[in-house]
Amino acid sequence: MIHPMAIDQDFIKFFKLKLDAGASFTGIKPDSAHYILNETAVRDAGIKNPIGKRFKLWGTDGVIIGVLKDFHFASLKQKIEPFIFHYQPHTWQLLVKTTGKNAPKALKTVENTWKRYNPNFPFTYTFLDQTYDSLYKSDQRTGTLFNVFAGIAILISCLGLFGLATYTAQVKVKEIGIRKVLGASIANITTMLSRDFLTLIVLAILIASPIAWYAMNKWLQDFVYRAPIQWWIFAVAGIAAILIALITISYQSIKAALANPVKSLRSE
């Protein structure tokens, strides 16, 4: 299967596409018998040295004059497919390049031009960025949901950690007082109170990392073109989790370490 596409002499330049070999259409009459193939089409057809080779499309004999570097026509979930471009100077579409600032003015100009030359058909338009955005709308929605629920999970976890740190500091208040009397520093006491929490957090990271890798890898299987999952992503996530936990429990730990040992040991 090969996808034919009619373009004019400005199409390749307009979209800043790159030729791997040969030349583009120039707008001369012989271009009606000229063809440009993308790299995938040349490779799949097994054509060696394609420039100048004979090629037939819809019964029209012609010559391959150029090979266009592959570029994405659709979502990254789909592989690049073979395309053949043939020359057609007239089309029912207008392709207009503008900026966000000048878009309203450009739209008005194009609409007036359309009504002048083609008044019997309604004027409709789309923006290319919106077209590409629609290709990944479901993925963006999923990403937003993950961010929201991850934020909620982190908030609930921090509240739980804060409560546990407060409870632990209260339970060990006399032990903290004795340690301070015996010369323990604030750092020693903070480390003592944080050690058990950090051990559980590291254990959670070790359990969660392979599960997260499997889920991410499963999701990326939907994309033909995908980024590899790097190990440092999990390392950064683990360090971030530890830092968030330390920040959460440090307040109660430092508060307990700074408390007057006389007050905590008064009843003994």
PAVOSE-895703 format. One record per residue: residue number from 1; residue in three letters; x, y negated, z negated of N, C-alpha, C in turn. Coordinates in Angstrom, 1 decimal. Last residue first. Example, Ala and Ser with C-alpha at 12.3 -4.5 7.8 and 13.67 -1.06 7.14 Angstrom:
BEGIN
- 2|ser|12.8|2.2|-7.1|13.7|1.1|-7.1|12.9|0.0|-7.9
- 1|ala|13.2|5.7|-7.8|12.3|4.5|-7.8|13.2|3.3|-7.8
! end
This chain:
BEGIN
- 268|glu|9.8|-11.7|-85.9|10.7|-10.5|-86.2|11.4|-10.8|-87.5
- 267|ser|8.6|-14.0|-85.2|7.8|-13.0|-85.9|8.6|-11.8|-86.3
- 266|arg|10.6|-15.4|-83.7|10.1|-15.9|-85.0|9.3|-14.9|-85.8
- 265|leu|11.5|-14.9|-81.2|11.9|-14.0|-82.3|11.4|-14.4|-83.7
- 264|ser|10.6|-17.0|-79.7|10.3|-15.7|-79.3|10.6|-14.7|-80.4
- 263|lys|11.8|-19.2|-80.9|10.3|-19.1|-80.9|9.9|-17.7|-80.6
- 262|val|14.5|-18.8|-80.5|14.0|-18.8|-81.9|12.5|-18.6|-81.9
- 261|pro|15.0|-19.0|-77.8|14.9|-17.7|-78.4|14.4|-17.7|-79.8
- 260|asn|13.2|-21.1|-75.7|14.0|-21.1|-76.9|13.9|-19.7|-77.6
- 259|ala|13.5|-20.4|-72.1|12.7|-20.6|-73.4|13.6|-20.5|-74.6
- 258|leu|14.8|-19.9|-69.8|15.1|-21.2|-70.5|14.4|-21.3|-71.8
- 257|ala|13.8|-17.5|-69.0|15.2|-17.5|-69.4|15.6|-18.8|-70.1
- 256|ala|11.2|-18.2|-68.4|11.4|-17.3|-69.5|12.9|-17.3|-70.0
- 255|lys|11.7|-19.8|-66.2|11.0|-20.4|-67.3|11.2|-19.5|-68.6
- 254|ile|12.9|-18.0|-64.4|13.7|-19.1|-65.0|13.1|-19.7|-66.2
- 253|ser|10.6|-16.3|-64.0|11.9|-15.8|-64.5|12.7|-16.9|-65.1
- 252|gln|8.7|-18.1|-63.0|8.4|-17.4|-64.3|9.7|-16.9|-64.9
- 251|tyr|10.1|-18.8|-60.6|9.6|-19.8|-61.5|9.4|-19.2|-62.9
- 250|ser|10.7|-16.5|-59.2|11.8|-17.2|-59.8|11.3|-18.2|-60.8
- 249|ile|8.7|-15.3|-57.8|8.9|-14.8|-59.2|10.0|-15.6|-59.9
- 248|thr|8.7|-16.7|-55.3|7.5|-16.5|-56.1|7.7|-16.2|-57.5
- 247|ile|11.3|-16.5|-54.4|10.8|-17.8|-54.7|9.5|-17.7|-55.6
- 246|leu|11.5|-13.7|-54.1|12.3|-14.4|-55.1|11.8|-15.8|-55.4
- 245|ala|9.6|-13.4|-52.0|9.4|-12.7|-53.3|10.2|-13.4|-54.4
- 244|ile|10.8|-14.8|-49.9|9.5|-15.2|-50.4|9.2|-14.6|-51.8
- 243|leu|13.2|-13.2|-49.7|13.3|-14.6|-50.1|11.9|-15.2|-50.6
- 242|ile|12.1|-10.8|-48.8|12.8|-10.8|-50.1|12.9|-12.3|-50.6
- 241|ala|11.0|-11.6|-46.4|10.1|-11.0|-47.4|10.8|-11.1|-48.8
- 240|ala|13.3|-12.3|-45.0|12.3|-13.3|-45.3|11.4|-12.8|-46.4
- 239|ile|14.6|-9.9|-44.8|15.2|-11.0|-45.6|14.2|-12.0|-46.0
- 238|gly|12.8|-8.6|-43.1|13.0|-8.1|-44.5|13.7|-9.1|-45.4
- 237|ala|12.9|-10.2|-40.8|11.6|-10.0|-41.5|11.8|-9.6|-43.0
- 236|val|15.6|-9.7|-40.1|15.2|-11.1|-40.5|13.8|-11.0|-41.2
- 235|ala|15.5|-7.0|-39.6|16.4|-7.5|-40.7|15.9|-8.9|-41.1
- 234|phe|13.7|-6.8|-37.5|13.3|-6.3|-38.8|14.2|-6.7|-39.9
- 233|ile|15.3|-8.1|-35.6|14.0|-8.7|-35.9|13.5|-8.1|-37.3
- 232|trp|17.6|-6.6|-35.3|17.7|-7.8|-36.2|16.4|-8.4|-36.5
- 231|trp|17.0|-4.7|-33.5|17.0|-4.3|-34.9|17.0|-5.5|-35.8
- 230|gln|14.6|-5.5|-30.9|16.0|-5.6|-31.4|15.9|-5.3|-32.9
- 229|ile|12.9|-4.2|-28.3|12.8|-4.5|-29.7|14.1|-4.4|-30.4
- 228|pro|13.1|-5.8|-25.1|13.4|-4.7|-26.0|13.2|-5.1|-27.5
- 227|ala|10.3|-7.1|-23.3|11.6|-7.3|-24.0|11.8|-6.1|-24.9
- 226|arg|9.0|-5.9|-20.2|8.9|-6.2|-21.6|10.3|-6.4|-22.2
- 225|tyr|7.0|-5.1|-17.6|8.2|-5.9|-17.9|8.1|-6.3|-19.3
- 224|val|4.7|-3.6|-18.0|5.8|-3.0|-17.2|7.1|-3.7|-17.5
- 223|phe|3.0|-3.3|-21.0|3.7|-4.2|-20.1|4.8|-3.5|-19.4
- 222|asp|2.1|-1.5|-22.8|1.1|-2.0|-21.8|1.8|-2.9|-20.8
- 221|gln|4.1|-1.0|-24.5|4.0|0.0|-23.4|3.0|-0.5|-22.4
- 220|leu|3.9|-2.8|-26.6|4.7|-3.2|-25.4|4.6|-2.2|-24.3
- 219|trp|2.4|-1.2|-28.4|1.8|-2.4|-27.7|2.5|-2.8|-26.5
- 218|lys|4.3|0.6|-29.2|3.1|1.1|-28.6|2.4|0.0|-27.8
- 217|asn|6.2|-1.1|-30.4|6.6|-0.3|-29.2|5.4|0.2|-28.4
- 216|met|4.7|-1.9|-32.6|5.1|-2.9|-31.6|5.5|-2.2|-30.3
- 215|ala|4.3|0.5|-33.9|3.1|-0.3|-33.5|3.5|-1.2|-32.4
- 214|tyr|7.0|1.3|-34.5|6.1|2.1|-33.7|4.9|1.4|-33.1
- 213|trp|7.8|-0.9|-36.1|8.5|-0.6|-34.8|7.6|0.2|-33.9
- 212|ala|6.1|-0.6|-38.3|6.0|-1.8|-37.5|6.7|-1.6|-36.1
- 211|ile|7.1|1.9|-39.2|5.7|1.8|-38.8|5.5|0.6|-37.9
- 210|pro|9.7|1.2|-39.9|9.5|2.2|-38.8|8.0|2.1|-38.3
- 209|ser|9.1|-0.9|-41.9|9.9|-1.1|-40.7|9.6|-0.1|-39.6
- 208|ala|7.8|0.1|-44.2|7.0|-0.7|-43.2|7.8|-0.8|-41.9
- 207|ile|9.8|1.4|-45.8|8.6|2.2|-45.3|7.9|1.5|-44.1
- 206|leu|11.6|-0.6|-46.2|12.1|0.6|-45.6|10.9|1.5|-45.1
- 205|ile|9.9|-2.4|-47.5|10.5|-2.8|-46.2|11.0|-1.5|-45.5
- 204|ala|9.4|-1.1|-49.9|8.3|-1.4|-49.0|8.8|-1.7|-47.6
- 203|leu|12.0|-1.1|-51.0|11.4|0.2|-50.7|10.2|0.0|-49.7
- 202|val|12.3|-3.8|-51.4|13.2|-3.2|-50.5|12.6|-1.8|-50.0
- 201|ile|10.3|-4.1|-53.4|10.1|-4.8|-52.1|11.0|-4.2|-51.0
- 200|leu|11.2|-2.6|-55.5|10.0|-2.2|-54.8|9.8|-2.8|-53.5
- 199|thr|13.5|-4.1|-56.1|13.6|-2.7|-55.7|12.4|-2.2|-55.0
- 198|leu|12.4|-6.5|-56.8|13.2|-6.4|-55.6|13.4|-5.0|-55.1
- 197|phe|11.2|-5.8|-59.3|10.4|-6.3|-58.1|11.2|-6.1|-56.8
- 196|asp|13.5|-5.1|-60.8|12.4|-4.1|-60.5|11.6|-4.5|-59.3
- 195|arg|14.9|-7.6|-60.9|15.5|-6.4|-60.3|14.4|-5.4|-59.9
- 194|ser|14.0|-9.8|-62.2|13.7|-9.7|-60.7|14.0|-8.3|-60.2
- 193|leu|14.8|-9.7|-64.8|13.4|-9.7|-64.5|13.0|-9.5|-63.1
- 192|met|17.6|-9.6|-64.4|16.9|-8.5|-65.1|15.4|-8.5|-64.8
- 191|thr|18.0|-12.1|-63.2|18.3|-10.9|-62.5|17.6|-9.7|-63.1
- 190|thr|17.4|-13.8|-65.4|16.6|-13.9|-64.1|16.8|-12.6|-63.3
- 189|ile|19.4|-13.0|-67.1|18.0|-12.8|-67.5|17.1|-12.8|-66.3
- 188|asn|21.7|-13.9|-65.8|21.6|-12.5|-66.2|20.1|-12.1|-66.5
- 187|ala|21.2|-16.6|-65.4|21.3|-15.8|-64.2|21.1|-14.3|-64.6
- 186|ile|21.4|-17.5|-68.1|20.1|-17.6|-67.4|20.1|-16.7|-66.1
- 185|ser|23.3|-15.0|-70.0|23.1|-16.3|-69.3|21.7|-16.3|-68.6
- 184|ala|23.5|-13.7|-73.3|23.2|-13.5|-71.9|22.9|-14.9|-71.2
- 183|gly|24.2|-13.8|-76.0|25.0|-14.5|-75.0|24.7|-14.3|-73.6
- 182|leu|22.5|-12.9|-77.9|23.7|-12.1|-77.7|24.6|-12.7|-76.6
- 181|val|20.4|-14.6|-77.5|21.1|-14.7|-78.8|22.5|-14.0|-78.6
- 180|lys|19.4|-13.5|-75.1|20.0|-14.9|-75.1|20.8|-15.1|-76.4
- 179|arg|18.6|-11.0|-75.9|19.6|-11.1|-74.9|20.3|-12.5|-75.0
- 178|ile|16.4|-11.8|-77.6|17.6|-11.1|-78.1|18.8|-11.2|-77.2
- 177|gly|14.7|-13.0|-75.7|15.2|-13.7|-76.9|16.5|-13.1|-77.4
- 176|ile|14.1|-10.8|-74.1|14.8|-12.0|-73.5|15.4|-12.8|-74.6
- 175|glu|12.7|-9.2|-75.9|14.0|-8.7|-75.3|14.8|-9.9|-74.7
- 174|lys|10.5|-10.9|-76.3|11.4|-10.6|-77.4|12.8|-10.1|-76.9
- 173|val|9.3|-10.8|-73.7|9.7|-12.1|-74.3|10.7|-11.9|-75.5
- 172|lys|8.3|-8.9|-72.1|9.7|-8.8|-72.5|10.2|-10.1|-73.2
- 171|val|5.7|-9.7|-71.7|5.9|-8.4|-72.3|7.4|-8.3|-72.9
- 170|gln|6.1|-12.1|-70.3|5.4|-12.1|-71.5|5.7|-10.8|-72.3
- 169|ala|7.3|-11.2|-67.9|8.0|-12.2|-68.8|7.4|-12.2|-70.2
- 168|thr|5.2|-9.6|-66.9|6.5|-9.0|-67.3|7.3|-9.9|-68.3
- 167|tyr|3.3|-11.6|-66.3|3.0|-10.5|-67.3|4.3|-9.9|-67.8
- 166|thr|4.6|-13.1|-64.4|4.1|-13.7|-65.7|3.9|-12.7|-66.7
- 165|ala|5.0|-11.1|-62.5|6.1|-11.8|-63.0|5.8|-12.5|-64.4
- 164|leu|2.3|-10.6|-61.8|3.2|-9.5|-62.4|4.4|-10.1|-63.1
- 163|gly|1.5|-13.1|-60.7|0.9|-12.5|-61.9|1.7|-11.5|-62.6
- 162|phe|3.3|-13.2|-58.5|3.3|-14.3|-59.6|2.7|-13.8|-60.9
- 161|leu|2.4|-11.0|-57.1|3.8|-11.1|-57.6|3.9|-12.1|-58.7
- 160|gly|-0.2|-11.9|-56.4|0.0|-10.7|-57.2|1.4|-10.6|-57.8
- 159|leu|0.4|-14.1|-54.9|-0.4|-14.3|-56.1|-0.2|-13.1|-57.0
- 158|cys|1.9|-12.9|-52.8|2.5|-13.8|-53.7|1.8|-14.1|-54.9
- 157|ser|-0.2|-11.3|-51.6|1.0|-10.7|-52.2|1.7|-11.6|-53.2
- 156|ile|-1.9|-13.3|-50.7|-2.4|-12.4|-51.7|-1.2|-11.7|-52.4
- 155|leu|-0.1|-14.5|-48.8|-0.6|-15.3|-49.9|-1.1|-14.4|-51.0
- 154|ile|0.3|-12.3|-47.0|1.5|-12.9|-47.7|1.0|-13.7|-49.0
- 153|ala|-2.3|-12.0|-46.1|-1.6|-10.9|-46.8|-0.5|-11.4|-47.6
- 152|ile|-2.7|-14.4|-44.8|-3.6|-14.1|-45.9|-2.9|-13.0|-46.7
- 151|gly|-0.7|-14.2|-42.8|-0.7|-15.3|-43.7|-1.5|-15.0|-45.0
- 150|ala|-1.8|-12.0|-41.4|-0.4|-11.9|-42.0|-0.3|-13.0|-43.1
- 149|phe|-4.1|-13.0|-40.4|-4.2|-12.0|-41.4|-2.9|-11.8|-42.1
- 148|val|-3.0|-15.0|-38.7|-4.0|-15.4|-39.7|-4.0|-14.3|-40.8
- 147|asn|-1.4|-13.5|-36.9|-0.9|-14.5|-37.7|-1.7|-14.9|-38.9
- 146|phe|-3.4|-11.8|-35.8|-2.3|-11.2|-36.6|-1.6|-12.3|-37.5
- 145|leu|-4.9|-13.6|-34.4|-5.5|-12.9|-35.5|-4.4|-12.3|-36.4
- 144|thr|-3.0|-14.5|-32.5|-3.6|-15.5|-33.5|-4.2|-14.7|-34.7
- 143|gly|-2.6|-12.2|-31.1|-1.5|-12.8|-31.8|-2.0|-13.8|-32.9
- 142|thr|-5.2|-11.8|-29.9|-4.7|-10.8|-30.9|-3.5|-11.4|-31.7
- 141|arg|-5.1|-14.1|-28.3|-6.2|-14.0|-29.3|-5.7|-12.9|-30.4
- 140|gln|-3.0|-13.4|-26.6|-2.9|-14.6|-27.4|-3.9|-14.6|-28.6
- 139|asp|-4.1|-11.2|-25.4|-2.9|-11.0|-26.2|-2.7|-12.2|-27.1
- 138|ser|-6.3|-12.3|-24.0|-6.6|-11.3|-25.1|-5.3|-11.1|-26.0
- 137|lys|-4.9|-14.0|-22.2|-5.9|-14.6|-23.2|-6.1|-13.6|-24.4
- 136|tyr|-3.2|-13.6|-20.2|-2.8|-13.2|-21.5|-3.7|-13.7|-22.6
- 135|leu|-4.5|-14.6|-17.9|-3.9|-13.3|-17.9|-3.6|-12.7|-19.2
- 134|ser|-5.2|-17.2|-18.5|-6.2|-16.2|-18.6|-5.7|-14.8|-18.5
- 133|asp|-2.7|-18.5|-18.0|-3.2|-18.4|-19.4|-4.3|-17.3|-19.5
- 132|tyr|-2.7|-18.5|-15.2|-1.8|-17.7|-15.9|-2.2|-17.5|-17.4
- 131|thr|-4.8|-20.4|-14.9|-4.9|-19.0|-14.3|-4.0|-18.1|-15.0
- 130|gln|-3.8|-22.6|-16.1|-5.0|-22.0|-16.7|-5.2|-20.5|-16.1
- 129|asp|-1.7|-23.2|-14.4|-1.4|-22.8|-15.8|-2.6|-22.2|-16.5
- 128|leu|-3.2|-23.9|-12.1|-2.4|-22.7|-12.1|-2.0|-22.2|-13.5
- 127|phe|-6.5|-24.8|-12.2|-5.2|-25.2|-12.5|-4.4|-23.9|-12.6
- 126|thr|-9.0|-25.0|-9.6|-8.5|-24.3|-10.8|-7.0|-24.8|-10.9
- 125|tyr|-12.1|-26.1|-8.1|-10.6|-26.2|-8.3|-10.3|-25.4|-9.5
- 124|thr|-14.5|-26.9|-5.5|-14.1|-26.2|-6.7|-12.6|-26.2|-6.9
- 123|phe|-17.0|-28.3|-3.7|-15.6|-28.5|-4.1|-15.3|-27.8|-5.4
- 122|pro|-19.1|-26.5|-1.4|-18.8|-27.2|-2.7|-17.3|-27.3|-3.0
- 121|phe|-19.3|-27.3|2.1|-19.0|-26.4|1.0|-18.7|-27.1|-0.3
- 120|asn|-19.8|-29.4|3.8|-20.8|-28.3|3.7|-20.5|-27.3|2.6
- 119|pro|-17.6|-31.0|4.1|-18.7|-31.5|3.3|-19.7|-30.4|3.0
- 118|asn|-14.7|-31.1|4.8|-15.5|-29.9|4.6|-16.7|-30.1|3.7
- 117|tyr|-13.5|-33.6|5.1|-13.3|-32.6|6.2|-14.2|-31.3|6.0
- 116|arg|-14.5|-35.1|3.0|-14.4|-35.7|4.3|-14.3|-34.7|5.4
- 115|lys|-14.4|-33.5|0.8|-15.7|-33.9|1.3|-15.7|-34.5|2.6
- 114|trp|-11.6|-33.3|0.5|-12.4|-32.1|0.8|-13.8|-32.5|1.4
- 113|thr|-10.9|-35.9|-0.1|-10.4|-35.3|1.2|-11.2|-34.1|1.5
- 112|asn|-12.2|-36.2|-2.5|-12.6|-37.1|-1.4|-12.1|-36.5|-0.1
- 111|glu|-10.8|-34.3|-4.0|-12.2|-34.1|-3.8|-12.7|-35.0|-2.6
- 110|val|-8.2|-35.4|-4.0|-8.4|-34.1|-3.3|-9.9|-33.9|-3.0
- 109|thr|-8.7|-37.7|-5.5|-8.2|-37.8|-4.2|-8.5|-36.5|-3.3
- 108|lys|-9.5|-36.5|-7.9|-10.4|-37.4|-7.2|-10.0|-37.5|-5.8
- 107|leu|-7.1|-35.1|-8.6|-8.4|-34.4|-8.4|-9.4|-35.2|-7.6
- 106|ala|-5.3|-37.2|-9.0|-5.1|-36.2|-8.0|-6.4|-35.5|-7.6
- 105|lys|-6.5|-38.5|-11.3|-6.3|-39.2|-10.0|-6.2|-38.3|-8.8
- 104|pro|-6.2|-36.4|-13.2|-7.5|-36.9|-12.8|-7.5|-37.7|-11.5
- 103|ala|-3.3|-35.9|-13.2|-4.2|-34.9|-12.7|-5.6|-35.5|-12.3
- 102|asn|-1.3|-37.5|-14.2|-1.9|-37.9|-12.9|-2.9|-37.0|-12.4
- 101|lys|-0.6|-36.1|-16.5|-0.9|-37.6|-16.6|-1.7|-38.0|-15.3
- 100|gly|0.2|-33.6|-15.6|-1.0|-33.8|-16.5|-1.5|-35.2|-16.6
- 99|thr|1.0|-33.9|-12.1|1.4|-33.8|-13.5|0.1|-34.0|-14.4
- 98|thr|0.9|-31.8|-9.1|0.7|-33.0|-9.9|1.2|-32.9|-11.3
- 97|lys|0.4|-30.3|-6.1|1.3|-30.4|-7.2|1.2|-31.8|-7.9
- 96|val|-2.1|-28.4|-4.5|-1.6|-29.8|-4.9|-0.7|-29.7|-6.1
- 95|leu|-3.3|-26.7|-1.9|-2.4|-26.6|-3.0|-1.8|-27.9|-3.3
- 94|leu|-6.4|-25.8|-0.6|-5.4|-27.0|-0.7|-4.6|-26.7|-2.0
- 93|gln|-7.7|-23.3|1.6|-7.3|-23.8|0.2|-6.3|-25.0|0.4
- 92|trp|-8.1|-22.3|4.0|-9.3|-22.9|3.3|-9.0|-23.4|1.9
- 91|thr|-5.6|-23.1|6.4|-6.2|-22.3|5.3|-7.3|-23.0|4.7
- 90|his|-3.3|-22.9|9.1|-4.5|-23.4|8.6|-5.1|-22.5|7.5
- 89|pro|-1.0|-21.5|9.8|-0.9|-23.0|9.5|-2.1|-23.6|8.8
- 88|gln|0.4|-18.6|8.9|-1.0|-19.2|9.2|-1.0|-20.6|8.8
- 87|tyr|2.5|-15.9|9.0|2.4|-17.3|9.2|0.9|-17.7|9.6
- 86|his|2.8|-13.5|6.4|2.7|-13.9|7.8|2.2|-15.3|7.9
- 85|phe|4.4|-11.5|4.1|3.9|-12.9|4.4|3.9|-13.1|5.9
- 84|ile|3.8|-8.8|2.1|4.3|-9.2|3.4|3.6|-10.6|3.7
- 83|phe|4.8|-7.1|-0.9|4.1|-8.2|-0.2|4.7|-8.5|1.2
- 82|pro|4.7|-4.6|-3.3|5.2|-5.0|-2.0|4.3|-6.0|-1.4
- 81|glu|4.5|-5.7|-6.8|4.1|-4.9|-5.7|4.6|-5.4|-4.4
- 80|ile|5.7|-5.5|-10.0|5.7|-6.3|-8.8|5.5|-5.4|-7.6
- 79|lys|3.5|-4.0|-12.4|4.7|-4.1|-11.7|4.6|-5.0|-10.5
- 78|gln|1.7|-5.6|-15.1|1.7|-4.9|-13.8|3.1|-5.1|-13.1
- 77|lys|2.0|-7.1|-17.2|1.6|-5.8|-17.5|1.6|-4.9|-16.2
- 76|leu|2.5|-9.6|-16.4|3.7|-8.8|-16.7|3.3|-7.4|-17.0
- 75|ser|0.0|-10.4|-13.9|0.4|-10.3|-15.3|1.7|-9.4|-15.4
- 74|ala|1.0|-11.4|-10.6|0.0|-11.1|-11.6|0.6|-11.0|-13.0
- 73|phe|3.2|-12.0|-9.1|1.9|-12.5|-8.7|0.8|-12.3|-9.7
- 72|his|6.5|-12.8|-9.7|5.3|-12.2|-10.3|4.1|-12.9|-9.7
- 71|phe|8.9|-12.1|-7.1|8.4|-13.0|-8.2|7.0|-12.4|-8.6
- 70|asp|11.8|-11.1|-5.3|10.6|-10.8|-6.0|10.2|-11.8|-7.0
- 69|lys|12.9|-13.1|-2.6|13.2|-12.5|-3.9|11.9|-12.3|-4.6
- 68|leu|12.1|-12.3|0.7|11.9|-13.2|-0.4|12.2|-12.4|-1.7
- 67|val|13.7|-12.2|3.8|13.4|-11.4|2.6|13.3|-12.3|1.4
- 66|gly|12.8|-12.9|7.2|13.3|-13.3|5.9|12.9|-12.3|4.9
- 65|ile|12.0|-12.0|9.6|12.9|-13.1|9.7|13.5|-13.5|8.3
- 64|ile|11.0|-9.3|11.4|11.3|-9.7|10.1|12.3|-10.8|10.1
- 63|val|8.7|-9.7|14.1|10.1|-9.5|13.7|10.2|-10.0|12.2
- 62|gly|5.9|-7.9|15.5|6.7|-9.0|15.2|8.1|-8.7|14.7
- 61|asp|2.8|-6.9|16.8|4.2|-6.7|16.7|4.9|-8.0|16.4
- 60|thr|-0.2|-6.3|15.3|0.6|-7.4|15.9|2.0|-7.1|15.7
- 59|gly|-1.7|-4.4|14.0|-1.5|-4.2|15.4|-0.7|-5.3|16.1
- 58|trp|-1.4|-5.1|11.3|-2.7|-5.2|12.0|-2.6|-5.2|13.5
- 57|leu|2.0|-5.6|11.9|0.9|-5.8|10.9|-0.4|-6.0|11.6
- 56|lys|5.2|-4.3|12.4|3.9|-4.4|12.9|2.9|-4.6|11.8
- 55|phe|8.5|-5.2|13.2|7.6|-4.9|12.1|6.2|-5.2|12.7
- 54|arg|12.1|-4.8|13.8|10.7|-4.9|14.3|9.7|-4.5|13.2
- 53|lys|14.7|-6.8|12.3|14.0|-5.5|12.6|12.6|-5.8|13.0
- 52|gly|15.7|-9.2|11.5|15.7|-8.9|12.9|15.0|-7.6|13.3
- 51|ile|16.6|-8.0|8.4|16.5|-9.2|9.2|16.7|-8.8|10.7
- 50|pro|17.1|-5.6|7.0|15.8|-5.9|7.6|15.7|-7.1|8.5
- 49|asn|19.0|-3.4|6.2|19.3|-4.7|7.0|18.1|-5.1|7.7
- 48|lys|16.7|-0.8|6.0|18.1|-1.2|5.8|18.4|-2.4|6.7
- 47|ile|13.8|0.0|4.4|14.4|-0.7|5.5|15.8|-1.2|5.2
- 46|gly|12.1|1.4|2.7|13.4|2.0|3.0|14.0|1.3|4.2
- 45|ala|9.8|0.4|1.6|9.7|0.9|3.0|11.0|1.6|3.5
- 44|asp|10.7|-0.4|-0.9|9.7|0.8|-0.8|9.6|1.3|0.6
- 43|arg|12.4|-2.5|-0.1|12.9|-1.3|-0.8|12.0|-0.1|-0.7
- 42|val|10.7|-4.3|1.1|11.8|-3.8|1.8|12.4|-2.5|1.2
- 41|ala|8.9|-4.7|-1.1|8.4|-4.2|0.2|9.6|-3.6|1.0
- 40|thr|10.6|-5.9|-3.0|10.0|-4.6|-3.2|9.5|-3.9|-2.0
- 39|glu|11.3|-8.3|-1.8|12.4|-7.3|-2.0|11.7|-5.9|-2.2
- 38|asn|8.9|-9.3|0.7|9.6|-9.4|-0.6|10.5|-8.2|-0.8
- 37|leu|9.2|-10.4|4.1|8.8|-9.4|3.1|9.5|-9.7|1.8
- 36|ile|7.8|-12.2|6.7|8.7|-12.3|5.6|8.3|-11.3|4.6
- 35|tyr|7.6|-12.3|10.3|7.2|-11.8|9.0|8.3|-12.0|8.0
- 34|his|6.3|-13.7|13.3|7.4|-13.5|12.4|6.8|-13.1|11.0
- 33|ala|4.5|-14.5|15.1|5.0|-13.1|15.3|6.2|-12.8|14.4
- 32|ser|4.1|-17.1|14.5|2.9|-16.2|14.5|3.3|-14.7|14.7
- 31|asp|6.4|-18.4|15.1|6.2|-17.9|13.7|5.0|-17.0|13.6
- 30|pro|6.3|-19.5|17.7|6.8|-18.1|17.5|6.6|-17.5|16.1
- 29|lys|5.6|-22.2|17.1|4.6|-21.3|17.6|5.1|-19.8|17.4
- 28|ile|6.9|-23.5|13.9|6.9|-23.4|15.4|6.0|-22.2|15.8
- 27|gly|7.2|-23.5|11.2|6.0|-24.2|11.8|6.0|-24.2|13.3
- 26|thr|9.1|-22.1|10.0|9.5|-23.5|10.4|8.3|-24.3|10.9
- 25|phe|9.5|-19.7|7.4|8.8|-20.2|8.6|9.1|-21.7|8.8
- 24|ser|12.9|-19.1|6.3|11.5|-19.2|6.1|10.8|-19.6|7.4
- 23|ala|15.5|-16.5|6.8|15.0|-17.9|6.7|13.5|-17.9|6.5
- 22|gly|17.8|-14.2|5.3|17.1|-14.8|6.4|16.6|-16.2|6.1
- 21|ala|17.4|-13.2|1.8|18.1|-13.2|3.1|17.2|-13.8|4.2
- 20|asp|16.2|-14.1|-0.4|17.3|-13.3|-0.6|18.1|-13.1|0.7
- 19|leu|14.8|-17.2|-1.2|15.0|-16.2|-0.2|16.3|-15.4|-0.5
- 18|lys|12.6|-18.2|-3.8|14.0|-18.1|-3.3|14.1|-17.0|-2.3
- 17|leu|10.2|-20.9|-4.4|10.6|-19.5|-4.3|12.0|-19.3|-3.6
- 16|lys|8.9|-23.3|-4.9|10.3|-23.1|-5.2|10.7|-21.6|-5.3
- 15|phe|6.5|-23.8|-3.9|6.5|-23.0|-5.1|7.9|-22.7|-5.6
- 14|phe|7.3|-25.2|-1.6|6.3|-25.8|-2.5|6.4|-25.1|-3.9
- 13|lys|8.8|-23.4|-0.1|9.4|-24.6|-0.7|8.6|-25.2|-1.8
- 12|ile|6.8|-21.6|0.6|7.9|-21.1|-0.1|8.6|-22.3|-0.8
- 11|phe|4.9|-23.3|2.0|4.5|-22.5|0.9|5.7|-22.1|0.0
- 10|asp|5.3|-24.6|4.4|5.7|-25.3|3.2|5.5|-24.4|1.9
- 9|gln|4.4|-23.1|6.5|5.9|-23.3|6.5|6.3|-24.0|5.2
- 8|asp|1.8|-21.0|5.0|2.4|-21.9|6.0|3.8|-22.2|5.8
- 7|ile|0.6|-17.6|4.8|1.2|-18.8|4.2|1.6|-19.8|5.4
- 6|ala|-1.2|-14.8|3.9|-1.0|-15.8|4.9|-0.5|-17.1|4.2
- 5|met|-0.2|-11.6|3.0|-0.6|-12.9|2.5|-0.3|-14.0|3.5
- 4|pro|-0.8|-8.1|2.2|-0.5|-9.2|3.2|-1.0|-10.5|2.6
- 3|his|0.6|-5.7|0.3|-0.3|-6.8|0.2|0.0|-7.9|1.3
- 2|ile|0.5|-2.2|0.8|1.3|-3.4|0.9|0.3|-4.6|1.0
- 1|met|0.8|1.2|0.0|0.0|0.0|0.0|0.9|-1.3|0.0
! end
